[in-house]
Every structure is written in C-alpha cells, then in structure tokens.
Amino acid sequence: MGGKGWRVALALCAGLGAGGMVATTAASATPAHRGGLVVRWQETPYDPPNWILPFVGLPYYSVANLEDFQQLMYRPLYWFGRGSGPLLDPSLSLAGLPSTSSSGTTVTVTLKPYRWSNGRPLDAADVLFWMNMLRAEKQNWAGYVPGELPDNVRSVSAASGGSRTVTFVMRRAYNTTWLLYNELSQITPLPIAWDVDHLVSGRPAAPGSGGCSALRYDAAVARDCRRVWRFLSDDGGTSVHPKEAGDLRTYTSNPLWQIVDGPWHLTGFDPVSGEVEMEPNRSYSGPVKPTISKFVEVPSTTNDQYTQLRDGAVDVGLLPVSKALASKRSSSGPNPRAIARRFDAVLQPSWQVNYAVVNFDSNGDGGEAGRLFHQLYLRQVLQELVDQPSIIARVDNGYGTPTLGPVPAVPDNPFVSSAERSNPFPYGVKGAVAALRAHGWSIHPGGVDVCTAARRCGKGVKKGTKLSFTELVPGGFAPLAAQADIERTDASKAGVRLVLEIRPFNVVLGDATPCIVARPSCRWEMADWGGGWLYAPDYDPTGEYQFETGAGSNIGGYSSRVDDALIAATITSNRPGVFHRWENYLVGQLPVLWQPVPLAIVEVSRSLRGYQASVDGTLTPEEWRAVS
C-alpha cells in the first residue's frame, strides 16, 4: 500500500476491494457504453486511489494506488500472484526471465516487444528512467531498504538505439529467487514522455528533456532526476504547489497520464470520492485485450458494501464477513439469499500477514511503553492474550486464518516452516499471568498490573510502572472495532490495560510512523490499521521491508543484529534451510503482535466470466467477459 510505507492491505476488508463510480446506475454488467459492457467494481472502503505516478512515496504506498489503480495502466516489469499462489506469471510480465552470469553478479533482462499508447516502443531507456529516479530519490521510494535496491547495484547499462536489453551489475551475488521476486519486481518502466521538468506553453516539455532517462547510471543523471521528481510529484509531500501527480484534479486532462503501456487508460476521476472510470487502451500490446468497454471503480464504505451488492450497484464486490453465512453452519456457501441469485462467491486468501505494531521507540509516558516493548517476555505475553480462533469465529464468521509468524500459512506455499505452523504462542490467560508474575508484576485482573520488582520487570522498567498502553485504531471499520474490543477485553483478564484511541484512518497512518531523531516527540505506543503487510512487490517473504533495522516500512522500529544477519543470509544464499532459520527466529521474537487474516469473499456477477483470483491483490478486468 491512502497508505504508508507499509502495504495497507486492509485485512479488515480481507485485503481486497472492488470498485465503480457512484454515478453509474445501469443494471449489473449492462451493455450501456458504446454498445459494449460496463463493469462496476467496488473499491476498498474508505481507501480510494489518490496517487497516479508509479514511483510511490510513503504516504501513497497502498493496494488502492498500486494494484487497484496504477497497474491497470502502467505495468510492472514482472507480474506475480495470479491464481492460488504468490508465484511469477511469465505471460503477463513485460520481460522474459532474467539470466544471471556464472559469478551471480551480472543480471540481464530482455523486454518483450511492448509499446506505449503514444506509439513509442517500450525499451531499455524506460527501465533506466526508473532506476535513475530510484538512485536519485530512494528516500521517497516507499520500498527502499538500506543496502538493497538501489544501493546494491553497481551499474545499469543498455546499448543505444532502442535496445530492449538491460544489464544490471550487482555488488555481490544474491539468491536468484529473491533477486527476481523482491528486487526486479519493484521496477515499473516509465515512459520517456514523463522525463521532463517544466511546461512549455502549458504542455509538458519535449520527451527526455529532463535527462533522467539517459542511458547512463551515474551521479550527474541523478541530479537531473531530482528536478524531474520535483516536477512530477508533490516532492514527498513538501511542495507548497504540487506538480503533476500531486494535482489530482488534472488526472484525466494531463496528457502525461494518458501515455500507458497497460490494458487501460483513465477517462474519469473524482479527486474527492476517488471514483474512477477507465476504458481500454486500444494500442495495448499485451497478451489479453479487454472486451468490456468501460471499467468503473465505485467508492464504498463498510456500511454500504453489502447494500451495493444487494441492489446490483456493482458487478464485482466484497461480501462483508458479517453478512456471510457462517462457514461451519452453511453447506451452500457464504451467500445470503438476497444476493445468491445474482452472484457467485469466490473465497480468496491473501499473500498477507496481519499484525498490530508496537512502537519500540515510543517516548510517550516518559518512554515507559518503549522500554516495556523491548522486553521479549512481555511481547510473548501480549501475543498469548490475542485469541485468534475467537476473532476468526466471532468477527470473521469462520472465514479467516491465523497469522503465526512472518510468513503466511495460507495459501499453501514452500516458504512457511513447521515451527511457525506449530503456533508457539497460543491464546492463554493463565500462562500470560504466570509469566507476568514471574517477572515481578503484581496482577490485577480487570485493573492494571504494576511492576513491584524492577530487576525482574526488565531493563529500564521502573518499580511502579503500570502495564497500560494506548492503541491507535481507525474509526468506521466495524470488523476492526470488534476485533480491537475482543483484544482489549482479553488483555484486561491478565491486568493489561489497552486504551483504544479511535482516530480517522489517515490520521492513524500519519501518526504511526517510524520514530527518528528528527521527531523528538514520538508518543504513539501501538497501532492497528487493520492490514499488516501484503507481500507485494516483495513476493519472497524475507521480511527486510518491515523487519530489518532502519527499513522504511519498519514502523515500530524493531531492531536485532541477529535478525539483520539472518535476513542478509536469506537474500544472498540459495542453500535450503537458510530461509527457515530466519523465519523461526522471528517467530520467537514477536517484532509485532500477530492477528488473523480474513478470507476475502469476492462476489462476481453471474453475467461475467474470466475473473481470476489473485493472492497479492492484482486486478485484471481485461480478462473479464460477458456471458454469451
């Protein structure tokens, strides 16, 4: 994943939205646009698209902006996750499989013969444009991890004259799966027409005049890229007068954004509600051409998701689990009678882990919360007070899976270890109370525990410290509110007080950010935005984005030299067992508090065919067809 530097997959909405424009009122999948089919898709509640430039900074890094919006128009270099697993889909990728030298340090990528909608071939310069931008503005790329892309790239080169071959020279050899799934996966080629830094008579300057798409990878080009970035973006939110992508009002009129290489181009956008209209890119050179004539993204809230399905206001949408027939009591599927005739349900897991974040660097309450979160035994206690089976049964109506560590257990995959599957910290109030008492806490069920033996409570924890935390939770999401209340009640049984601080969604995202020296006031203690982490574009779940020291998406500031070393081993070694050693270590470390992930119940109109489930949230309406 607006979002943050983490992927706001919104587990409270099962990691998936659907969309369409409110103004579209024709019956489901109606042939109402130039003789063709209009399909309305329901957006994720309260999280409409708000950023069009595929180079995404921390405030805009969300499923709503990437998978649900940008990638329909601007294709990433490699495509992942269609079907039942998080694997590469070569057929929808812009490039063939990369080749690696015997030393493992030289990687060659050859683009397929795609074209931009303005007729220009997609070539190596478009990839160099992205890489040069990343070199210049890595701090404004939400996926940046120190020491990794672009820091670990020695050079990027291509022959002149429209070459489709790009050569990367890495600073060391890497695990080949990781290099493809977590490094090359981040690249989205950018059209040369965007390589400008000013307007001429109200129009973008000549393509390539900004200098960022030069076939060189050096500091001089990076300086040119900074000017281009400031022109194309809102300069990381600092620009007083945002340019191009920062001006949502001009998304359909700005000629820059009409140059696409994907199957769709933007024809309607409401900057307030986030409603979207797209029509087919008639010049699309990919393997699957759209047959529907208009794709509409309809804004929604948690209150009207079901109503939109029931009233036929959308053709593809999400059934709230609260409205689904309970999984253990229904043999006919989740659909209630009011929508069963019109829709088929598709149960769709997400390549996702869900968690609440604890702020290791919090200086609220004189720093008490931060010092407490550094105590491993306390994080284990807090995890044992999260009753995931109860949340799945009571909030998700049985349609959910527990998160037991940094790797999703569902869908089935080769990454998750047996140690993680064993669930080393199951729910149990008695065990939690015993651990607290053994570490010097006076237990007060229904009240607040107090540290009475500072030496046993942990380093830096003072006698008299109370076991009380404030948790930021977005308002307006009924499933998340119900889950937070269950967790608050269960924690109180062991004398741990959780104070839920309900704030607007974007306020929670704005407040729950990594504490840095430049922010001496960093008082937030816990945060649960409802989505944890969707593994995309880091499809190989090695954890460096959200758990490595200093990573931009390591929101809580977890830091461990052992963890960093194990992550480094997973990304450089192809040896079996290296990945599981890191995974098993982090399972025991609890850098966050794991929570269940609901299954998405996607409702697809019976007048449509071709819907493809995607575990990473990618959306492919070009594959949808009307029932003949």
N, C-alpha and C positions, 0 to 999 in steps of 0.2 A: 501496500500500500500502500472532506479531505482526510489525508493520512499523516503519518510521521515518517521518520527514517526507519520505522518498522513497517511490516506489511499489515495494514488494518484489514484483516480478512473478515472481521466481524463474526466470530463464532456464534454470537447471539442470533445472527441471521443465517447460521450454518455456512458461513464463508462464501455465500453466493447470493447475488442479486438477480434482478431481471428488470427490463425497462421499457418504456414507451412514453409518448407525450400525452399529457392530460387532454390536450385539445383533440386528440384522435378518438372518435367515438363510434366508429364503424364496428359492426359485429365482428366476432373473432375471425382472424385471418381472412379479412374481407378483400375481394378484388376491387379496390377502390382508388387505385393510383395509376393513372395512365394505362388502364387495362391490366395491371399486374396486382400482385399480392402485397398488402400492407401487413406487417407483423409487428406486434407490440410486445415489448419485453420489459419486465418490471425491475427497476433499479433497486439496489440495496437501500433499505430505509435510512433516511437522514444522511446519506453519504453519496450525493450526486457527483459527477465529474466536475472538476474545476481547474484542470491543467492539461494543455494540449501538447506541449513540447516534450518529446520522448526523453530528453535529458532532464531528470526529475530530481528536485531538491527535497530536503527533509519534510517540509510541510505538505508535500503533494504525493508522497510515495504510498499509494494505496491501490487496491484492486480496482476501485471505481475509476481511477485515472488510467492505469496501465491496461489490465486485461479487459475491462469493460468499455474502454473508450479508445485509447491511443492505438492499441494493437490491431484494431479493426482497420485502421488507416495506414499505420506505419509498422511494418513487420520487423520483429527482432531477427537477428542473424540466424538463430536456431529456435525451433519450436518444440515445446515439451508438453507432456501430460495429457494428451487426448486418450480417452478410454479409461481402463481400470488402473493404470499405474502412472508413476511420475517419470516416464521414460521419454527419450528423444523421439520425435516424429520426423523422420527424414523427408517425407513427402511434402510437408508444409514449411520446411526450412529454406531460407534464402541461399544457403551454401551447402555444398556437399560435406561429407565427413572430413574433419581436418586430418592432415598427415603430419607425423612427427619424425624428426631426424633420429638417427641411432643414439645420439647423445641425449636426446629428450629435451633439448633447449630450443630447437627451431621448429616452429609450427607453421604450416602452410594451409591457407584457407582459400578455396576457389568458389566464387559466387556462381550461382545459376544465372541463366540469361533473362533476368527480370528487367522491367522498365518502369520508370516513373510515369505518372499520368501526364506529364508535360512532354513525353516522348523520349526523354534522355535515358540511356541505359544506366542501370544500377551497376556501379563499378567500384574499383578499389578506393577511389577518392572519397566515396561516401563513407567507407569504413574508416579511412584516415581522418575524416572530418570528426567522427565520433571520438576516436582515440585521442586526437589532438585536443578536443574540447575537454575530455576527461583529464588529460595531463594538466591542462590549464586550470580547471575548476573542480578538482577532485573533492574538495571540501563541500561543494554544492551538489555532489552526486550522492544520493542517499544510500547507495550500496557500497560506498567506499569503506574499506578496511585497511588500516595502515600496514604497509608491507606487501599488500596484494595489488590487484589491478588499480592503477597503472604503475605502481611503484616497482613491481616485479618484471616489468617489460623493459628490456634494454633498447630495442628498436622496433619500429614498424616500417615496412617498406613495400613499394609496389612499382612496377615498371610504368612508364608514362604511356599516354595514348589509349586510355580507356581499358587498361588491363583489369581483368576480373580476379586476379590472384594477389593475395596479401600475405606477406611473410612477417611473422612475429618472432623475434629473438628474445627468449626469456632469460632471466638472470640465473636460473637454475632449472633442473628438471622437476616436473611435477607429476603427480598421479594423473593419468590421462583422462580418467572419468571426471575427476574434479576440475581439470582444466577446461573441459568441454561444458560440463554441467553448471559450473559456478563462475567461470571467467569469460569464456567466449559467449556464454548465454546472456551476459549483460549488454552486449553490443547491439545497438539499433542503428543501422546505416542512416545517415542524414543526407537529404538532397542538397546538392551544391547551390541550389537557388536560395537556401537558407544561410549560406555563408556570406552574410552582408552585415554591415554595422551602421548603416544610415539609410535614410529615404532620399529619393530624388523626385521632386515634384509629387510628393505624396505616395510614391511607389517604392518598393524595395530596390536598392541599387543593383548593379549588374551581378549575376550569379558568380560566386567565387571571389568577389572583390574584397571580402573581409580577410582573406588569407588563411583561414582556419582549415581549409580543405586541401592545402598544399600537400604534395606527395613527399613530405618530409616529417620527421618526428623529432623536433628539437625545440629549444627554448624560445627561439625567435618566432616560430609559428605559434607557440603557446601564448606569447604576448599579444599576437593578433587575435587569438581565440578569446581572450578576456574581453576585448571590445565587442566581439560578436555575441558573447554570452550576455553582456550587459544590454545589448540591443534586443536580443531575442527573448529575454526572461524578465523577471522582476528583480534580478540581481540578488537572489537569496532572500527576498522579502525586504530589502533595504532601499529599493528605489522609491523615491517620492512620486515619480510619474512613470509607472510601469510601462515597459515597451511590449509590443507584440504579444507573447504568451501571457503576460500579466494583464492584458486588456481583454477580458472575457467577452465584452460587448462586440468585439470585431472578429470572433472566431469564424463566422461564416462569410464575412466580407473581406477579410485579409487574404490576399492572393497566396501568401506563403503556405497557409494551412490547406489549400486545395491541391497542393502537389503531394501525391500519395503514391505508395507502391503496394498498398494493401487492397483488399476487395471492395472497400467502402470509402466514400468521401462525405464530409459533413455538409448538410444542407440546412439544418436548423439547430439553434442552441439558445436556451434561455439561461442567462447568467445568474438569475435569482433562484429559480427552481431546479436548474440542472437538467431540464428536459432536452432530449436530443432527437434529431432526425438525421438519418443517413440514407444515401442512395448508392447504387452500385457504381464502382469505378469501372467505366466501360473499357478502360485500357488495361485492366488488371491482367497480368501475365502469369499468375499462379495457376495451380492445377484445378481448382474448384471455383467456377464462376457463379456469382449469385443469380438466382432465378426470381427471388422476391424483389419487388420494385422499390420498396421502402422499408427500412428498419427503424423502428421508433422505440426510444427508451423512456419509459413512463416513471416519473418520480413516485415514491411511495413513503409511507410511514408504517410503523408496526401496527398502527390501528387500522389502516386500510388495505394491507396486503391481502387478507382473505376476502375482503369486500370486492376488491378488483377482480379476483378470480371468480367469485360467485356471480358477479354482474357481467362477466365477459369483457371487462375493460382491458384485459391483457391476454395474450396468446401463450406466453411462456412466463411463469412466475414462480414464486416460492410459497409453499404452504407452511404457515407458522406451525411449529410442532404443537402448540397449544390447541390447534384446531384439528390435528390429525387424530385418527382413531388409534388408541394405544396399541403399541406393537404386540404386546402379549395377549391382548384380548381380541385382536382382529385377524381373521383368516383371509379377508378380502382386500387387504392393503390399507393404506392410511387415509384414503379419500373419504370425506363425509359425503352423504348423499347429494348435497346441494351442488357439488362440482364433479361428481363421479361420472356423469354422462358426457361432460364436455372435455375432461382432462384425463390423461394417463400420468400416473406418478412415477418418477424416476428417483430412486434412492441413490444419493451421490455423496460418497465420502470425500474428504478434502485432504490434500497433502499438507497437513497442518498440525501444529501442536498449539494447545491453548494454555494460557497461564496468566496469573496476576503478577505484577512486578513489585519487588521490594527494593527500596532505594538504600543501597549500602552507604551512600554519601550524604544522606539526609542530615541537615543541621537543624531541623525542627526540634522543639523541646530541648534546646541545648545540645543537640546531637544524640540524644538518647536512642531514637529509633535507629539511626545509622549504626551505632555501636551494638545494639541488640541484633540487627540483621547479620552482623559479622559472626555471630555465634552459630556454628553449624548445628548444634543440638536444638537450638530454638527454631531454625528453619525446618528441621525434621519434625519438631512438634507441630508447627503451623501446618505442615503438609498432612500430618496424621489427623488434623482436625478438618480437612476437606473431604467431605463424604461424597465422592464422585458417583458411586452407584445410586445414592439417593437423589442427587441432582439430575442424573440421566432419567430416573423413573419419574420424578415429580415435576421437573421443569421441561425435559425434552420428550416426555411421553414415551420413553423407551427407545427413542431414535437418537442414540449417541454412543460415543466410545470414550473410554477414559484416556487421558494423557498420563503416561507413566515416566516419561523422560524426554530427551531432546529429539527423538525420532518418532514419527507417527507409527502407531501399531497397525492402523488401517488407512489405506488399503494395504493388502499383503505386499511385502517388499523385502529385498535382501539386506536392508540396512539395519533393521531393528534386531537387537540381541535378545537372547533368552534371559539374561539378567534383568533387562528392562521389562520384559513381559512378566516377570515374576512379581512385580509390584512390591518393592521392598518397604514401602511406607503406606500400608493400607489404613483406612479410617479406623480410629480407635481412641476414645476419650480417656479410657483407663491408662493406656500406655503413655499418652501425652502427659497426663497428670503425674504419673510416676517419674517421667523424665524431668519435668519441671521441678518436682520436689527434690529429686536427687541433685539438681543443680542450684539449690539454695533458694527456691521460691516458696513463699507462703501462699497456699492455694485458697482461692475464694470463688467457688463456682457461682456464676451469676453476678459476680462482682469483678474486682480487678486484683490479680495476683501481684505480690510485692516481693522484691528481692530482699531477703533477710541475711544472706551470706554472700557478700560481694565477691569473695575469692572464687566461689563456685558458680556464680551467675555468669562470669566471663570477663575477659579483659576489657577494662574501661567501663564496665557496668557498675554503677554505684549502689550502695545499700539504700533502700527506699525507692528505687526505680520501680515504676508501675508498668505492668505488661498491657499497654494500651497503644493502639495505632489508629491513625486516620487513613481511610482508603478512598481515593478518588474514583467515582463511578459515574458514567454518563447517564443523564436522565432521559426518559422517553422510551426506554427499551424494557418492556415488561419481562421478558425471559431473563435478562441480565439482572434486573432488580430482584426477581425471585431467587436467582442463584446467590446473589450477594447477601440476601436476607437469611438464606439457609446457612451460608458460611458464617455469618455474624452470630447466629443462634448457636451453632455447633461450637464455635470458638468460646462462647461465653460459658459453656458447660465445663470448660477447663480453667475458667477465670481469665481468659484472654479477651480483652475488650476491643472490638473493631467498631470504630465510628465511621459510618458511611457518609461521605461528603458528596452529595449529588450535584453535579455541575453539567452544563451543556457539553455535548460531545466534543466540539472543537476546543472548548476550554480545558477539558481533561487532556486532550492531545497536546495543547500548548503548554500546560503546566508540567506534565510528566515527561520531562526531557532530561538527558544526562547532566549531572552536576559538573561544572567545570570551574576553574579558578576565576574566570571572568564573571561568574554568577555566585557571588558570596552568599546570597540568600537563595537557598535551595531547600525549602521546607517540606516539600511533599514527601510522604512516607511510603504509601502503597498506591498502586493504580491498577485498575482493571478496565481496559477499554473494550473487552469482550471478544477479542480476536486472537491474542497471542501472536503467532507467527505462521504465515503461509510460506512454504519453501518455494519461492519463485522471485527473482531469477536464480536463486541458489538452490537448484533442484537436488544436488547432492548434499544431504543434511549434515554437513560437517560443523555447523554451529559458529563459524567465525564471524558472521554478520552480527549476531545478537549476544554472543557469549565471550568473544575474545576481548582482552583488555584494550580499551580505547576505541573499539569499533563504534561507528556512528549510530548503530541501532542497539547497542548495549545500554538500554535505557536506565537500568538500575545500577550500573557501574560495577557489576561483578568483575572481580579480578583474581586470577590464580595463575601463578607461574607454571604449575603442573598442567592446568587446562590449556594454557597457551602452547606449551611444548607438545602436548598430545594432539592439538589441532594442527600444529605445524607438521607433525608426523603424518597425519591423515592426508594432507594435501600434497605431500611430496613422495609418499611411498605407495606402491601398488601391492604390497605384501598383505595377504589375508590376516585378519586379526587386529591390524593397527587401528582400523576404524572403531571396532568394538571396544578396544581398550579405552579410547577417549569417551565413547558413549557411556560405558559402565562407570567411569569415574564421575561423569557429570550427573548420572542418575543419583549417585550418593551425595553429590554436592548441593543439589537443590538451589541453583542460582536464581530460580523463580519458583512460584508455587503452582504446580500443575493443576489444571482443571479440565473437565471433559469437553469434547468437541461434538456438537450436534451433527447428525447427518443432515444434509440438505435434502429436502423433499421437493424436487423440481416438478412442477406441473406443466405438461406440454399438451397443447391443444390437439385433439384427435384429428383436426383438419391439416396437421403438419406432419411431415416425415423428415428424418435426417438429423434429428437432434443428437449431438454427440456429447456424452458426459465427459467432464474434464475435472481431474482431481486438483488441478492448480488454478482453476478459475478462468481459464481461457474460454473465449466465446467465439463461435464460428457460425454465424447466421447465414453465411454464404452456402452452407451445406443444407439448409432447410428447404423443403419442397412442399408444395400443396398436394393434398391427397387427390388423386385423379378420380 
